[in-house]
Amino acid sequence: MRALAGYIMKGRMQAIMVACFLSLLSLIVPPVSIVSSATMALITLRKGAKEGAYILMCSCLAVALLGAVIMGDYRLPLTYSVFIWAPVWGISIVLREGRHLFLAIEIVIAIAVIAVFIAYGVQPELGNAWQAELGEFVKPLVSRANPDAPEGALDKSLTVFFHHMLTGLIAQIYVISLLAGLFLGRGWQALLYNPGGFKQEYLTLRGQKILGGLAILSFILAWALSGTFSEIFSNISVIFFVLYAFLGVVILHASFSIMRFKNILVPFLYVSIIIIPHAMIPAALIGLTDTWLDLRKKILNQSDT
């Protein structure tokens, strides 16, 4: 990764080539988009908004030309590339100027929440639309995975999923993609110019009280309201849930990193989160609780005594 980051920083042409090639490749292998957007983040974080905008515009022109030549259509690769590059460029400016990683995260979360409101503003029956479009495809898959589940219980679960979760999950996947690109770009910047800097910045991430209050409010409204409003706040709650699960993992990472067997515990933490999805529930509770109790400080103080 260091070699790739160093190559990107050699010059404009190198950065444009990497961003464009990886963007086109990510149409086939979607996770590669994270590395493509990290290229935009690295340039913007290191050289500023103006240079980042130049690389962004030139990369858009290049990917449109390549798309027209290779695919016979410039619109898909261009639209897709703008979709993954422009937001990362914007939040990289915020991080460069504000120098607070969590501020950039808050802005991305705000964008996702606004997107949910806009989606329901455009299509008030969004849950029904998802169910109509995807129900026939998803139901057989779920039935095969749960052959003993009663038909009624299966239909109810799918209704809850389409109405109260799917929109939030889609928004959260986009959030994770953007933040992964930003984090990777920030990590590259630290690797090249400030070794160890990103690790310290990452492990001190902590949620703001006002955001924690909004998260709790969204959970309450999702439970207390009904109909479309319940759906909206349920989907927003999904976004907050994943955010605080992430913060909980950060807290656990910081705690494990001062323990004797940290080389085993830290990798085990991330593997557990991946293979045991239910582990995100206690992680989210830890992340939300830390907003007010500062659990890391208490753990570090105990380790010093």
Secondary structure as UniProt FT lines:
FT   HELIX           2..8
FT   TURN            9..10
FT   HELIX           12..26
FT   TURN            27..28
FT   TURN            30..31
FT   HELIX           32..47
FT   HELIX           49..70
FT   HELIX           75..98
FT   HELIX           101..122
FT   TURN            124..125
FT   HELIX           126..145
FT   TURN            147..148
FT   HELIX           151..164
FT   HELIX           166..193
FT   TURN            195..196
FT   HELIX           197..203
FT   HELIX           209..224
FT   HELIX           227..256
FT   TURN            257..258
FT   TURN            260..261
FT   HELIX           262..275
FT   HELIX           277..279
FT   HELIX           280..293
FT   HELIX           295..304
//
